[in-house]
Amino acid sequence: MRDNSDYALRDVDTVADLVREYPWTTFVSHVPETGLIASHYPVLLDEEAYASGRGIVLLSHMGRPDEEKHDLGNHDVLAIVQGPHGYISPSWYGYRPNVPTWDFAVAHLTGTVEILPDEENLRTLDRLVEHFEKDLPDPHLLHATKENSDYAARIVHGTVGFRINVASIEAKEKMNQDKPVASIRTIVEELCGPGLHHNPRLAARIAAVNHLDI
């Protein structure tokens, strides 16, 4: 990413929260025979590893044969986690001249890949499903019934679970930190409004980063 110290996100706890809140992740590998390969899967933050001080560790899986395309386990992988983002009109700043921009939060996480055995892969899939299902009125958990459990045991062989021990973090959060408070308030109001660029999640993020109440 372009280096810009004004928007650099160096707080690891904030990066960890970004993973928790926005788990849909892009995985990028460079494979000598085929070049760049990208795939998209949800991830979990390994909470036990994080609590023990091991830093950010990602848990995920790929459907076969994606792991072959990535040559998974034989080189580092880049995981891109992207938070809320959206267009910001210069008409919202309240002064001229100005130009439009795009606000965003993103983290580039690079690390080594550890392939999980089937048993641990199944536990990871179980945790992943529980993460998204647990608050639904009728959660469909992998091990809620014997039928679900038997089905999960069959499909696990069609996936490859893996752990990424993140060694490098490059993160950025561009949320109009360089603009006057009055402009930021207007931006938040416009994003919360019913217009073309309605984006309340981005508005909430801009307000939080700039310590504004909305």
C-alpha positions, -999 to +999 in steps of 0.1 A: +000+000+000+010+036-005+028+048+026+009+076+044+016+081+080-016+102+086-037+071+080-014+043+092-032+019+115-006+006+139-028-006+168-029-044+167-060-046+188-078-024+162-066-047+134-078-077+154-112-061+157-113-055+120-108-092+114-136-100+139-160-076+123-152-081+086-142-118+082-146-120+044-110-122+033-090-122+001-060-146+000-033-139-025-004-162-033+024-160-058+030-194-074+061-196-097+044-218-123+012-198-126+018-164-111-006-146-088-036-165-074-064-149-054-093-166-036-120-154-011-130-171+021-142-161+056-117-162+085-117-164+122-093-148+146-077-175+167-088-159+200-068-183+222-036-174+204-044-137+206-052-139+243-019-157+249+001-130+233+010-148+200-004-119+180-028-123+151-034-159+139-060-165+112-081-197+109-098-206+076-103-232+049-103-235+011-125-258-010-105-283-030-087-278-054-081-242-045-053-253-021-034-268-051-038-235-071-022-216-042+004-243-035-008-239+000+017-245+028+048-240+007+051-202+009+037-172+026+002-160+019-012-124+019-046-121+036-065-089+028-092-079+053-113-049+043-136-029+066-162-003+056-154+019+027-171+044+004-171+075-017-167+109-001-179+139-022-160+172-020-194+190-018-196+177+017-165+195+030-181+229+031-151+247+015-135+248-019-113+239-038-113+203-030-114+168-046-133+136-040-118+107-021-126+072-009-125+064+028-116+029+039-101+006+065-079-023+053-053-047+067-027-067+047-017-096+068+012-118+056+024-150+072+032-187+070+006-213+063+001-244+084-022-270+070-047-285+095-053-322+099-089-333+091-099-334+128-088-299+135-102-287+102-136-300+113-133-282+146-124-250+127-154-254+104-176-260+134-164-228+150-168-208+118-204-220+114-212-213+151-197-178+147-223-168+121-252-190+133-252-186+170-273-155+172-300-166+147-334-177+161-328-213+147-291-218+145-280-245+121-249-258+139-227-286+124-230-307+155-265-298+166-278-332+155-263-365+145-275-359+110-257-326+108-226-342+124-225-371+100-229-347+070-200-324+083-178-355+087-184-363+050-179-328+036-148-320+056-127-340+031-137-315+004-120-287+022-085-279+034-082-261+067-053-239+075-038-215+101-019-184+091+006-172+117+008-135+108+043-122+107+037-089+089+009-063+093+004-034+070-029-015+078-045+018+069-076+036+081-084+067+060-114+083+077-110+120+070-087+125+099-071+155+081-104+174+077-120+200+100-144+188+126-173+206+109-165+189+076-164+155+093-198+160+109-213+169+075-197+138+059-212+116+086-246+132+082-245+127+044-235+091+047-263+085+072-288+102+050-310+087+022-289+099-007-270+080-034-240+073-012-259+061+019-234+042+040-241+041+077-214+016+086-188+039+071-203+069+089-201+051+122-165+042+115-156+078+106-173+091+137-155+066+160-120+072+145-125+110+149-141+107+183-175+122+174-209+113+187-236+105+161 
